[in-house]
Amino acid sequence: GSVFSHVVRAPEDPILGVTVAYNKDPSPVKLNLGVGAYRTEEGKPLVLNVVKKAERLLINDSSRVKEYLPIVGLADFNKLSAKLIFGADSPAIKENRVTTVQCLSGSGSLRVAGEFLAHHYHQCVIYIPQPTWGNHPKVFTLAGLSVKTYRYYDPTTRGLNFQGLLEDLGSAPSGAIVLLHACAHNPTGVDPTIEQWEHIRKLMRSKALLPFFDSAYQGFASGSLDADAQPVRLFVADGGECLVAQSYAKNLGLYGERVGALSIVLRSADVASRVESQLKTVIRPMYSSPPIHGASIVATILKDRNLFQEWTVELKAMADRIIRMRQQLFEALRARGTPGDWTHILKQIGMFTFTGLNSEQVAFMTKEYHVYMTSDGRISMAGLNTKMVPLLADAIHAAVM
Ligand SMILES: Cc1ncc(COP(=O)(O)O)c(CN[C@](O)(C(=O)O)[C@@H](O)C(=O)O)c1O
C-alpha cells in the first residue's frame, strides 16, 4: 500500500471552500457571496480595461523577455508600489529608508514578512485583530511567530471596540508586532476613524509596538487610493518603522496573477539595505524569484499617467457599485420589515458586510435559498447584483424570522 495511506482528508478552507460548495450546487438559481472577488452587475468576473491595455502594450513590446526576475522582483514595480502606498512625496522614500520586495500577492507578502520577523526580530509575538482574515493566524504561526489577538469588533454596536483595542494593545509586551488592516477591515468592514488611528499610533509608538499593515483593499474602502492610504502614511510620517504588505488582487483585479509587495520602512538607509539582503535569504529558498507578468502589468499602469488615471476611474466605479449594493440590500430588508437594525450594512466599508447572522442562519440560507457565504456571517457585497438582491433579502428575512 501507499506510504501516504495514513494521510487524513484536510477540511476545506473556510473561505475558499464556500466557492467549492457553490460550484457543486446544481441549483439553477444560486448566489456566491463567499470569496472577496469582484463581480459585475452581470455576476461575471471583471478584467479592468486598463489591464487589457497594459497587456496589449506588453504583448507588442518586441524587446520583452521571459528571463528570471531578481529575487526581490521587478525593480520598477517595487518602486512604484512603494510610491502608491506611501505617497509620491514620501520622505521615507526620498531618504532611501524603504525596502520593497515583490511577493506572491498579499498572502506571499505576509508570509515573507512573518519568516523575516521570526528570524530577525527580538519579540516574536504578533497581535492580530479579533476577528480577522482567517488565513492570518495560519500564515504567522507557520512562519514561526506566536499569535495573540486584540479586541477589535463590538458585536452589540457592530462597530469598533475601541476601548478593548486600546486596553489589549496597552497591555501587550513592549515591542510586540501588531497587525493592522490598512483599510476596509476583513471581515467586519469596520475601520477606525483617522482620529482613532492617531490615538492608536501614539499608543503603539509609546510602547515600541511594531506596526505591520496589511493593505489588500487600497482604493476599495473610499474609492480613493490616497484616502485609503492615510492610516499607513500617518505612521510613516512620524519617522518610525513599520511593515506594509500590499496586494493588487482586488484593486487591479489581478487575483490569479499573484501580484503583491512587502515594504519595510526603517530608520536609516543603511539598515534598509541590510534588511533587504536578509529578505532575499528568506525568498530564495522559498520560491527563489517572483512571476514577471502580473508585476509588468502593474508597472506599466503605475508609470503611465493616463493609464493610472484610467485605473482610478475604474477603481472608483467598482467601489461605487459595491456601495449601491449596500443601499439596495438595506432598502430590500426595510421593505420586507425584516426584524433587526440593518444600518450596519450602510456603515460598513469595503468589500464585506459582517451581517451578524450566526452559523445556523447561514447554513439555513445556503440550504433553503442557495445563498453561499462564510459561516461567520460575512457576505462579499462585490458578489451581489441588482437582480439577486431580492433572493438575498428573502433569505435573510427567512433566516431571522
Ligand atoms: C485582509 C486580507 N489580506 C490579504 C489577503 C490576501 O489576498 P491575496 O493573497 O490574494 O493578495 C486577503 C484576501 N482575502 C479574500 O479576499 C477573502 O477574505 O475572501 C480572499 O482572497 C481569500 O483568499 O480569502 C485579505 O482579505
The ligand as a MOL file (V3000), in Angstrom:
LIG
                    3D

  0  0  0     0  0            999 V3000
M  V30 BEGIN CTAB
M  V30 COUNTS 26 26 0 0 0
M  V30 BEGIN ATOM
M  V30 1 C -7.0650 41.1830 4.7130 0
M  V30 2 C -6.5170 40.3550 3.5810 0
M  V30 3 N -5.1700 40.2580 3.4440 0
M  V30 4 C -4.6320 39.5310 2.4480 0
M  V30 5 C -5.4430 38.8650 1.5430 0
M  V30 6 C -4.6850 38.0710 0.5040 0
M  V30 7 O -5.0900 38.1840 -0.7510 0
M  V30 8 P -4.0920 37.7660 -1.9340 0
M  V30 9 O -3.0860 36.8040 -1.4010 0
M  V30 10 O -4.9860 37.1550 -2.9590 0
M  V30 11 O -3.4430 39.0380 -2.3730 0
M  V30 12 C -6.8490 38.9260 1.6420 0
M  V30 13 C -7.7630 38.1900 0.6590 0
M  V30 14 N -8.9200 37.5990 1.2720 0
M  V30 15 C -10.0500 37.2110 0.4550 0
M  V30 16 O -10.4070 38.2940 -0.3530 0
M  V30 17 C -11.2290 36.8630 1.3100 0
M  V30 18 O -11.1560 37.0770 2.5280 0
M  V30 19 O -12.2270 36.3900 0.7340 0
M  V30 20 C -9.7590 36.0360 -0.4240 0
M  V30 21 O -8.9920 36.4460 -1.4820 0
M  V30 22 C -9.1130 34.9220 0.3090 0
M  V30 23 O -8.0890 34.4440 -0.1640 0
M  V30 24 O -9.6670 34.5350 1.3420 0
M  V30 25 C -7.3890 39.6960 2.6830 0
M  V30 26 O -8.7220 39.7880 2.8290 0
M  V30 END ATOM
M  V30 BEGIN BOND
M  V30 1 1 1 2
M  V30 2 1 2 3
M  V30 3 2 2 25
M  V30 4 2 3 4
M  V30 5 1 4 5
M  V30 6 1 5 6
M  V30 7 2 5 12
M  V30 8 1 6 7
M  V30 9 1 7 8
M  V30 10 2 8 9
M  V30 11 1 8 10
M  V30 12 1 8 11
M  V30 13 1 12 13
M  V30 14 1 12 25
M  V30 15 1 13 14
M  V30 16 1 14 15
M  V30 17 1 15 16
M  V30 18 1 15 17
M  V30 19 1 15 20
M  V30 20 2 17 18
M  V30 21 1 17 19
M  V30 22 1 20 21
M  V30 23 1 20 22
M  V30 24 2 22 23
M  V30 25 1 22 24
M  V30 26 1 25 26
M  V30 END BOND
M  V30 END CTAB
M  END
